[in-house]
């Protein structure tokens, strides 16, 4: 990726931790950039940042 390339092809997906594996299987070809995890007493959430296919 060129340094000056715009981030127009970056996507995010927000889901619960329990649904993460299913999403990863369904999107096995996605180029993952980062995965962020957050939790409290009642919920756990995962934000997947990935490069969208062109």
C-alpha positions in Angstrom: 0.0 0.0 0.0 1.3 3.4 -1.0 1.9 5.9 1.8 -0.4 8.4 0.1 -3.3 5.9 -0.5 -6.6 7.1 1.0 -8.4 5.0 3.5 -11.5 4.6 1.4 -11.2 0.8 1.3 -11.1 0.3 5.1 -14.2 -1.3 6.7 -15.2 -2.1 10.3 -17.4 -4.8 11.7 -18.8 -4.6 15.3 -20.0 -7.9 16.9 -19.9 -9.7 20.2 -17.0 -11.9 21.1 -19.1 -15.0 20.7 -19.9 -14.1 17.1 -16.4 -13.2 16.1 -15.3 -16.7 15.0 -18.4 -17.0 12.8 -17.6 -13.7 11.1 -14.0 -14.6 10.6 -14.9 -17.9 9.0 -17.4 -16.2 6.7 -14.8 -13.5 5.8 -11.7 -15.6 5.7 -10.3 -13.6 2.7 -10.5 -10.3 4.6 -7.2 -8.6 5.2 -7.3 -7.9 8.9 -5.7 -4.6 10.1 -6.6 -4.7 13.8 -9.0 -6.2 16.3 -10.1 -4.2 19.3 -11.8 -5.8 22.3 -14.0 -4.1 25.0 -16.0 -5.6 27.9 -18.0 -4.7 30.9 -20.0 -6.6 33.4 -22.8 -7.5 30.9 -21.3 -7.3 27.3 -18.2 -8.0 25.4 -17.7 -6.3 22.0 -15.2 -6.7 19.3 -14.4 -4.2 16.6 -12.7 -5.7 13.5 -10.9 -3.3 11.2 -10.1 -4.8 7.8 -9.3 -3.9 4.2 -12.3 -4.2 1.9 -11.8 -6.3 -1.3 -11.5 -4.2 -4.4 
